[in-house]
């Protein structure tokens, strides 16, 4: 096992990794920007190193400073968390050349499946359905041609992207020029790669993802699926596992497809294979995320498996400690992402938290790096806390989440708590009948 790990992230995931390391008897190094000097990860890590000013390009994305921080603290491995450098293959390669273990897949695997165009080709090679669209990167003319071939609406996607960045839905030929240029510009700014491709925009699909773990000896398992369909501007708002009103045969088919992709790509560590499922039950594989996901706690709650500890142990060369048959998924888990945003416009609301109280009790978990007097910085993601519940049945989980949301208190900044409370009272949500367009009923159409 490693003696010391540097955490190349911030916020709640950095604190989550610190806790996992503590249970494994591993020392931790937190990096931080000047804006995060007073953060809980800095306070609780064994060591901390400032890597630059608030601008993430000069701190959390500054590879040279992060590698230097690992070297001067004698860290043997780097855990990237999610976001920032977590899916950058060049960072994984630099870690390797610096003889520092990257806790994640190899740069080769990341290039294969982390790039959505490459992943699409791999899926097609395995005869796994993909959404109709372009075979690779497109320029504006080719984007127009593909859109005409498959029919509007279409979606322009960043090849190297995620989290809704570099994505634009196009409903007619007249909208293509503006949307195409916006998608390329946003993709280039967010990922340093402005390549985009075009897919058919599906009406009312469910967004389902399968959690996997793979070790260096060829062992591969899945840990069920999560339904992440409750989204606003391609950002997930509520997640749950297992997916509600889901056919058992389809559940098994998606899991098997995910395992095929992992085995074929030689992927190692934790990852997530994502699918869209339409109203007829037809499914399409859309991408694989080569990192731990924000919503990983719901899979942990139904399986009893600590995914962060598994990541670390796999990276240290340990084989998986369980087979597929030994994984028992029990009950239902749900997660609310509580953000410092206006609940109607989703405009970020930076500032100081003047009052902060999160609920507890059996089956209630909170992952957060904030307290009273913490400052929500305008420089980073606005996530305040992840509120997770677990119960024997879905209805019991809904009732538990309603109670937990009623207890939450966050003052000083706007939050999405009112929206979460509204979602958990909605009759269609309670029945499990929703799609990626569910939240549109609460908001006017986006421009």
Buried (B, 14 or more C-beta within 10 A) or exposed (E): BBEBBBBBBBBBBBBBBBBBBBEBEBBBBBBBBEBBEEBBBBEBBBBBBBBBBBBBEBBBBBBEBBBBBBEEBEBBBBBBBBBBBBBBBEBBBBBEEBEBBBBBBBBEBBBBBBBBBBBBBBBEEBEBBBBBBBEEBBEBEBBBBBBEEBEBBBBBBBBBBBBBBBBBBBEEEEBBEEBBEBBBEBBBEBBEBBBBBBBBBBEEBBBBBBBBBBBBEEBBBBBBBBBBBBBBEBBBBBBBBBBBEBEEEBBEBBBEBBBBBBBBBBBBBBBBBBBBBBEEEEBBBBBBBBBBBBBBBBBBBBBEBBBBBBBBBBBBEBEBBBEEEEBEBEBBBBBBBBBBBBBEEBEBBBBEBEEBEBBEEEBBBBBBBBEEEBBBBEBBBBBBBBBBBBBEEBEBBBBBBBBBBEEBEBEBBBBBBEBBBBBBEBEEBBEBEBBBEBBEEEBEEEE
